Amino acid sequence: MNGTVCALVIRSECEAIPRLAKDLNQVNPFQEISFRQSMPQTIRSGMQHSPHAACPVPVGIIKTVEVEAKLALPADVTIKLSKSQA
């Protein structure tokens, strides 16, 4: 992180994520953490490059940016799925 810019290095075996990473070599953390001013660049890139609406990578990138910029504490984020017993 350098002032108001956070440099990103994103690696993934998913074929969509390297395309997303090309758009996100750096971001402004203050623009990424809120929908108030505009759509975060990370979410826009996710929508453009990932075919899956439920892809957790863009949110994981934003969480990482928050921590790196000291705008959030480092904490694990988990999505746990289970089948209904019905």
PyMOL commands that set and color helices and strands:
alter all, ss='L'
color gray80, all
select helices_A, chain A and resi 17-23+29-32+41-49+57-68
alter helices_A, ss='H'
color red, helices_A
select strands_A, chain A and resi 6-7+26-27
alter strands_A, ss='S'
color yellow, strands_A
deselect
rebuild
show_as cartoon
